[in-house]
Amino acid sequence: MKISILIPVYNEAPTLAELLRRVQIARLPSGCTREIIVINDGSTDSTASVLLGLNGATVLHHDTNKGKSTAIRTGFANASGDVVVIQDGDLEYDPNDYQALLTPILEGNSDVVYGSRFLGSAANMTRRSRLANKFLTGTANVLYGANLSDVATGYKAFRADVFRRLALQSQRFEFCVEVTAKLLRCGVQIHEVPIRYKARTVNAGKKIRAIDGLKAWWTLARLRFVRCEAVSLRGPKGIHAEVATQTSDKAA
């Protein structure tokens, strides 16, 4: 089973090398190999230099900054994995949580898994950020009849065939709510697992702003009344048959 790890980055030179080291050595479930795809989204710092000569990863470049969602779509268009994991380019999320994210999918119990900071730990998160996240998640739960704890988490894992059918259109930080809205509208259950999270400050490079929260809220509201696009699923056992045929454990 191949896991495609998509890493959109924009001006992440200070943390990128360490993040990539952690991604490369993070333990995956038995039988899995990893494909690492880094999308440099028009960085203006030394991110491109950090990526020069990088071994063990595919590096893609946008000439200008196009936004996180666009970068994820670029990465996915070049991915060949059976499962896709979204990884931020900073050190807020711990790649050692990959096993928790991937296990429900590999065991055939879920098609989509979110890593919840509020079921796990959210160190250094400000009260303002915590309240904003809770408000956004509450809005999603009310509008879509869900019971999620962390819609805006940066750790999401999908079966690639499910992700492919979502026809994503957002460009920037609305990715999290667009994908959630479309999954819930189509009746796809989202499984949550606890993860570890250590927030950074704006001064340390955090890029999301209050305006992004407002855009996310509007995206949730707007998509509630848009016709659902069909998502073809293969039943509750998902990719169990494929798991059984993959015996390589290069990444374990």
C-alpha positions in Angstrom: 0.0 0.0 0.0 1.4 3.3 -1.1 0.8 6.5 1.1 1.2 9.8 -0.7 2.2 12.5 1.7 1.4 16.0 0.3 3.3 18.9 1.8 2.2 22.4 0.6 4.8 25.0 1.7 5.0 28.7 1.5 8.0 30.5 3.1 8.8 27.7 5.5 12.6 27.7 5.1 13.3 27.7 8.9 11.4 24.5 9.6 11.3 22.7 6.3 14.4 20.6 6.5 13.6 19.3 10.0 10.0 18.6 9.0 11.1 16.6 6.0 13.5 14.6 8.1 10.6 13.7 10.5 8.3 12.8 7.6 11.0 10.5 6.1 11.6 8.6 9.3 8.1 8.5 10.7 6.9 4.9 11.1 4.0 3.8 8.9 1.7 0.8 9.4 3.1 -2.5 8.3 2.9 -3.1 4.5 3.0 0.6 3.6 5.5 2.6 1.5 5.6 6.3 1.3 5.6 8.9 -1.5 6.5 12.4 -0.4 5.4 15.3 -2.6 6.5 18.8 -1.7 4.7 21.7 -3.4 6.6 25.0 -3.1 3.8 27.5 -3.5 5.7 30.5 -4.8 7.9 31.0 -1.7 9.9 34.2 -1.6 12.3 33.1 1.1 15.0 30.4 0.8 12.5 27.5 0.7 13.5 26.7 -2.9 17.2 26.5 -1.8 16.3 24.1 1.0 14.6 21.9 -1.5 17.5 21.8 -3.9 19.0 18.3 -4.0 16.4 16.9 -1.7 16.5 13.1 -1.7 13.5 10.9 -1.3 10.8 13.4 -2.4 9.2 14.8 -5.5 9.4 18.6 -5.5 6.9 20.8 -7.5 7.0 24.5 -7.8 4.4 27.2 -8.4 5.8 30.4 -9.9 3.6 32.5 -7.7 1.7 31.9 -4.5 -1.6 30.3 -5.4 -2.9 29.2 -2.0 -2.8 26.0 0.1 -5.8 24.3 -1.6 -4.4 24.9 -5.1 -1.0 23.5 -3.9 -2.7 20.4 -2.5 -4.5 19.9 -5.8 -1.2 20.2 -7.7 0.3 17.6 -5.4 -2.6 15.2 -5.8 -2.5 15.5 -9.6 1.1 14.1 -9.4 0.4 11.5 -6.7 0.2 7.8 -7.3 -0.6 6.6 -3.8 -3.7 4.6 -2.6 -4.1 6.9 0.4 -3.4 10.6 0.7 -2.2 12.4 3.8 -2.0 16.2 4.1 1.0 17.5 6.0 1.8 21.1 6.8 5.3 22.4 6.2 5.9 23.6 9.7 6.4 21.7 13.0 3.0 22.1 14.5 1.9 18.5 13.6 3.8 15.3 14.5 4.4 12.8 11.7 4.6 10.1 14.4 0.8 10.3 14.3 0.7 8.8 10.8 -0.1 5.4 12.2 -3.1 6.6 14.1 -4.4 8.5 11.0 -3.9 5.6 8.6 -4.9 2.5 10.6 -8.7 3.0 10.3 -8.4 3.3 6.5 -6.0 0.4 6.1 -8.2 -1.8 8.2 -11.2 -1.0 6.0 -13.2 0.8 8.8 -13.1 4.3 7.2 -12.5 6.1 4.0 -11.5 9.5 5.6 -9.7 10.2 8.9 -9.2 13.5 10.6 -6.6 14.0 13.3 -8.3 15.9 16.1 -6.2 18.3 18.2 -9.1 18.6 20.7 -9.3 14.8 21.3 -5.6 14.8 21.7 -3.4 17.8 22.7 -3.3 21.3 21.5 -0.2 22.9 23.2 0.3 26.6 23.0 -3.0 27.3 21.1 -4.3 30.7 22.1 -7.8 31.1 23.6 -8.8 33.1 20.5 -7.7 30.4 18.1 -9.3 27.7 20.2 -12.7 29.6 20.2 -12.4 30.2 16.4 -11.8 26.6 15.8 -14.7 25.5 18.0 -17.0 28.0 16.3 -16.1 26.8 12.9 -16.5 23.1 13.9 -19.8 23.9 15.6 -21.1 25.6 12.4 -20.2 22.5 10.4 -21.9 20.2 12.8 -25.1 22.3 12.8 -25.3 22.8 9.1 -24.4 19.2 8.1 -25.7 17.2 11.0 -22.2 16.0 12.0 -20.5 15.3 15.3 -16.9 16.4 14.6 -14.5 18.0 17.1 -11.9 19.6 14.8 -12.9 20.6 11.2 -9.8 22.8 10.7 -7.2 20.3 11.6 -4.2 20.2 9.3 -4.0 16.4 9.5 -6.4 14.7 7.1 -6.1 11.3 5.4 -8.2 10.1 2.5 -8.6 7.1 0.2 -7.3 8.5 -3.0 -10.3 7.5 -5.1 -12.7 9.3 -2.7 -10.5 12.4 -2.7 -10.4 12.4 -6.5 -14.2 12.6 -6.8 -14.7 15.7 -4.6 -14.0 18.2 -7.4 -12.4 20.7 -5.1 -12.4 24.3 -6.2 -11.1 26.4 -3.3 -7.7 28.1 -3.6 -6.5 29.0 -0.1 -7.3 28.0 3.5 -10.9 27.2 2.7 -9.6 23.7 1.8 -10.4 22.3 5.2 -14.1 23.3 5.2 -14.7 22.6 1.5 -13.5 19.1 1.7 -15.5 18.6 4.9 -18.7 20.0 3.5 -18.5 18.0 0.3 -17.8 14.7 2.2 -20.7 15.3 4.6 -23.1 16.3 1.9 -22.3 13.1 0.1 -22.8 11.0 3.2 -19.2 10.1 3.8 -18.4 9.4 7.4 -15.4 11.1 8.8 -13.5 9.2 11.5 -11.5 11.2 14.0 -8.4 10.1 16.0 -6.5 12.0 18.7 -3.2 13.7 17.6 -0.5 15.9 19.1 -0.3 19.6 18.1 2.0 22.4 19.1 0.9 25.8 17.8 3.3 28.4 16.6 2.8 32.2 16.7 2.4 34.7 13.8 6.0 35.9 14.5 7.2 32.3 14.1 5.5 32.0 10.7 1.9 31.2 11.2 0.0 32.5 8.2 -3.7 32.0 8.8 -5.6 35.2 9.7 -9.1 36.2 10.9 -10.2 36.9 7.3 -9.4 33.3 6.5 -11.8 32.2 9.2 -14.6 34.3 7.8 -14.0 32.9 4.3 -14.1 29.4 5.8 -17.4 30.1 7.5 -18.9 31.5 4.3 -17.7 28.4 2.4 -19.4 26.1 4.9 -22.7 28.1 4.6 -22.6 28.3 0.8 -21.8 24.7 0.2 -24.7 23.5 2.4 -27.1 24.4 -0.4 -25.0 23.4 -3.4 -26.0 20.2 -5.2 -23.9 17.2 -3.9 -21.4 15.7 -6.3 -21.4 11.9 -6.2 -18.6 10.1 -4.4 -18.2 6.5 -5.3 -17.4 4.3 -2.4 -16.5 0.6 -2.4 -18.3 -0.3 0.8 -17.4 -0.5 4.5 -14.3 -2.7 3.8 -12.9 0.0 1.6 -9.5 -1.1 0.3 -9.1 -4.2 2.4 -8.5 -6.4 -0.6 -5.7 -4.1 -1.8 -4.1 -4.1 1.6 -3.9 -7.9 1.6 -2.0 -7.9 -1.7 0.7 -5.4 -0.6 3.4 -7.0 1.5 6.3 -4.6 1.2 7.2 -2.8 4.4 10.0 -0.5 3.3 8.8 2.4 5.5 8.2 0.4 8.7 
